[in-house]
Amino acid sequence: MVIAKKGYNLSVNVNSIDLSYDDLGEGLIPIVFLHGFPFDKTMWQEQLEFLKSTHRVIACDIRGFGKSIDEESYLSMDLFTNDLILFMDKLGLEKIILCGLSMGGFIALNAMKRFPSRFEALILCDTQCIADSYEVKIKRYKTISDIKEFGVSNFNEGFIKNVFHESSITNKPELVEQLRKVVFSNSQHIITQGLIALAVRAESCSILENITIPTLIICGREDAVTPLDESKFMNKNINSSVLHVISNAGHVSNLEEPIKFNKHLRDFLYDFCDTSRKSKELENSK
């Protein structure tokens, strides 16, 4: 039996690296949160604090990001997914509710394709199922070339500006600065490796119709990185899904509008738990 520690900045050796994670609260089905590129697990702090009184919530630093230091590996969605499954095994998590934002959503869909039996429900936030087009790949590799020649500052500043709704840039300077520090904490190696992982990822749109578990999709209305139309497409093709759009939010809707975001999470989890309870009652009555 695995005895889980509780708290912030815990560590477990997974796939030859020490994976850093936060583990709070109690619950029958843990919720694991995967952050986007190039962020870290601290982006989920509002959600962990909100849910920890009713659920077991876990946020991990994806390989190479935050405190999960890895300056040697060639990063990919397959590698991230392998880490996730081994992480679950180390913590004794047979099944989880998986929540991913942006790149975290890419990993979540990759995991659903390869290990569907390990997940009870899915939460996809500001993400998409498509692979990079040829034009987008060329742009990413041009960005990598520029980073190698001039450093990461220009990329980081442009990326930070692009992920926020314009009102957040103006009215939430502390939030913007907080995320800026996270982005700038990444090494040049991790930024470039992350961009390569994004460029070479496979599409996951072809598996959407096979997803039968309850699925929540959340997207900022002004998301410029993974536009709302992509979330609408996933909602249309995942029969068991519901879509919520958050106004006054861009690509990091959980940070820009945490109250609205958390309400959608809470309502989804309540409906999921209620449905699961009724299913068990029905089974027991047979």
Order of alpha helices (4+ residues) and beta strands (2+ residues): beta-beta-beta-alpha-beta-alpha-beta-alpha-beta-alpha-alpha-alpha-alpha-alpha-beta-alpha-beta-alpha-alpha
